[in-house]
């Protein structure tokens, strides 16, 4: 199984730390963020596809052709056109009906939640947050399947959000992407279109650490130190 890691962004909220270093290479407990992300992958994931853009050569140099025992293929996203656009660039690397994980390059997930996703044809790791506005906001039904997901809504209907970890299959590419007012094409928006035809199970996270700002770096460092 492949894991597509979205690592092309500039990390603007992490500045000035990302002026000369891509966010996936920022250090937490003396190793880069991307190493923490890959270490948590279940053993079923045996191949990595890393979408690179900003300071791409630094990421390629660090991860090489084989990273932590998994072969790596790189895909380049030349413009910041969003998460769905990034995933679509890897479409030709995915076989028909193949399942694959999609992970954002600034979130650390626990292995148990990622492994739980593999029990379903399609799944999304979700979590409750105090301020859901910056996320893809999720509604679920009584059986735990996703009813709707809306990216960065002005008036969120719930506090449940997409954590950025999704188990998908090639059906995701059947649906047209719509451009957000900020110019990006978001993966959760396309997942929302897919729901009526292909159910997606909500898996509640038991360990999600998001790393968006310098303050997050310090917080995550402390959390991992106490784990």
C-alpha positions in Angstrom: 0.0 0.0 0.0 1.2 3.5 -0.8 1.1 6.5 1.4 1.0 9.9 -0.3 2.6 12.6 1.9 1.8 16.2 1.0 5.0 18.1 1.7 4.9 20.9 -0.9 3.8 23.9 1.1 5.8 26.9 2.1 4.9 26.7 5.8 4.1 30.4 6.0 2.6 30.2 9.5 5.9 28.6 10.6 8.0 31.5 9.5 10.8 32.5 10.1 11.7 28.9 10.7 10.8 27.9 7.2 12.6 30.7 5.4 15.5 28.3 4.7 14.1 24.9 5.7 11.0 23.2 4.4 8.5 22.4 7.2 8.8 18.6 6.9 12.5 19.0 7.9 11.9 21.1 11.0 13.4 19.3 14.0 11.3 17.7 16.8 13.2 15.7 19.4 16.3 15.8 17.2 14.8 14.4 14.1 12.7 16.0 11.3 8.9 16.1 11.3 8.6 13.9 8.2 10.5 11.2 10.1 8.0 11.2 12.9 5.2 11.0 10.3 6.6 8.0 8.5 7.6 6.1 11.7 3.9 6.0 12.6 2.8 4.3 9.4 1.4 0.8 9.8 3.5 -2.0 8.3 1.0 -2.5 5.5 2.3 0.7 4.0 5.3 -0.4 2.0 5.8 2.5 -0.5 5.9 6.3 -0.2 4.9 9.0 -2.6 6.1 12.4 -1.5 4.6 15.5 -3.1 7.2 18.2 -3.0 7.4 21.9 -4.0 8.9 24.5 -1.7 12.7 23.7 -1.2 12.0 20.4 -2.8 15.7 19.4 -3.2 16.3 19.5 0.5 13.5 17.0 1.1 14.7 14.8 -1.7 18.2 14.9 -0.4 17.1 13.9 3.1 14.7 11.2 2.3 16.5 9.8 -0.8 15.2 6.9 -2.8 14.4 4.8 0.2 13.3 6.3 3.5 13.0 4.3 6.7 12.9 1.1 4.7 10.3 2.2 2.1 10.9 3.1 -1.5 10.1 6.7 -2.4 8.7 8.3 -5.5 8.6 12.1 -5.7 5.9 14.2 -7.4 6.4 17.9 -7.9 3.7 20.5 -7.3 5.0 23.7 -8.9 2.2 26.0 -7.6 0.2 26.1 -4.3 -3.0 24.8 -5.7 -4.2 22.8 -2.7 -4.4 19.3 -1.3 -6.6 17.8 -4.0 -4.4 19.1 -6.7 -1.4 17.6 -4.9 -3.0 14.2 -4.7 -4.2 14.3 -8.3 -0.5 14.7 -9.4 0.1 11.2 -8.1 -2.9 9.7 -10.0 -0.7 7.9 -12.5 1.1 6.1 -9.7 -2.1 4.5 -8.4 -3.6 1.4 -9.9 -7.3 1.1 -10.7 -9.2 0.4 -7.4 -6.1 0.6 -5.4 -6.4 2.0 -1.8 -3.9 4.5 -0.6 -3.3 6.7 2.4 -3.1 10.5 2.1 -1.3 12.3 4.9 -0.5 16.0 5.3 3.2 16.8 5.9 2.5 18.7 9.1 0.5 16.2 11.1 1.7 13.3 13.2 -0.9 10.5 13.6 -0.8 7.5 15.9 -0.3 4.1 14.3 -3.5 2.6 15.9 -5.8 5.1 14.2 -4.0 4.7 10.9 -4.3 0.9 11.1 -8.0 1.2 12.0 -8.6 2.9 8.7 -7.3 -0.2 6.9 -10.4 -2.1 8.1 -12.6 -0.1 5.7 -12.7 0.5 1.9 -12.4 4.3 2.6 -11.9 6.1 5.9 -11.0 9.5 7.3 -9.4 10.2 10.7 -11.5 12.8 12.6 -11.1 14.7 15.9 -13.0 17.3 17.9 -11.3 20.8 18.2 -12.2 24.0 19.9 -12.0 26.1 16.7 -13.0 24.1 13.6 -13.0 27.0 11.1 -9.5 26.4 9.7 -10.3 22.8 9.0 -12.5 20.5 6.9 -15.6 20.3 9.2 -17.3 16.9 9.3 -20.8 15.6 10.0 -21.3 11.9 10.7 -24.3 9.6 11.0 -25.2 7.2 13.8 -23.3 4.4 12.1 -20.1 6.5 12.1 -20.0 7.2 8.4 -19.4 10.7 7.1 -22.4 12.6 5.9 -20.7 15.8 4.8 -17.3 17.6 4.9 -17.0 21.3 4.3 -13.6 23.0 4.0 -13.0 26.1 6.1 -16.6 27.0 6.6 -17.5 30.4 8.0 -20.2 28.8 10.2 -19.1 25.3 11.2 -22.0 22.9 11.9 -19.9 20.7 14.3 -16.5 20.7 16.1 -15.5 17.5 14.4 -12.8 18.0 11.8 -10.8 16.1 9.2 -7.3 15.6 10.6 -5.7 15.3 7.2 -5.3 11.5 7.3 -7.5 9.8 4.7 -7.7 6.3 3.3 -9.0 6.6 -0.3 -9.2 4.7 -3.5 -9.2 5.7 -7.2 -12.9 6.6 -7.1 -11.8 10.0 -5.7 -10.5 11.0 -9.1 -14.0 10.6 -10.7 -15.2 13.9 -9.2 -14.4 17.4 -10.4 -12.6 19.7 -8.0 -14.0 23.1 -7.2 -11.7 26.0 -6.6 -12.0 27.6 -3.1 -12.2 31.4 -3.1 -8.5 31.4 -2.0 -7.5 29.7 -5.2 -6.8 26.2 -3.9 -8.5 22.9 -4.6 -9.1 21.0 -1.4 -9.2 17.3 -1.0 -12.0 17.3 1.7 -14.3 19.1 -0.8 -13.9 16.3 -3.3 -14.4 13.7 -0.7 -17.7 15.4 0.2 -18.8 14.9 -3.4 -17.8 11.2 -3.3 -19.8 10.4 -0.2 -23.2 9.8 -2.0 -21.7 7.0 -4.1 -18.8 5.7 -1.9 -19.2 5.6 1.9 -16.3 6.9 4.0 -15.9 5.7 7.6 -15.0 8.2 10.3 -12.2 6.9 12.5 -11.8 8.9 15.7 -8.2 9.8 16.4 -6.5 8.6 19.5 -3.4 10.7 18.9 -3.2 13.6 16.5 -0.5 16.2 16.7 -0.7 19.1 14.3 2.4 21.2 13.6 1.4 24.5 12.0 3.2 27.3 14.0 6.4 27.6 16.1 4.3 27.3 19.2 3.0 24.0 17.9 6.6 22.8 17.6 7.3 23.4 21.2 4.0 21.9 22.3 4.5 18.7 20.2 8.0 18.4 21.5 6.7 18.4 25.0 3.9 16.0 24.3 6.3 13.5 22.7 8.7 13.9 25.6 6.0 12.9 28.0 4.6 10.0 25.9 
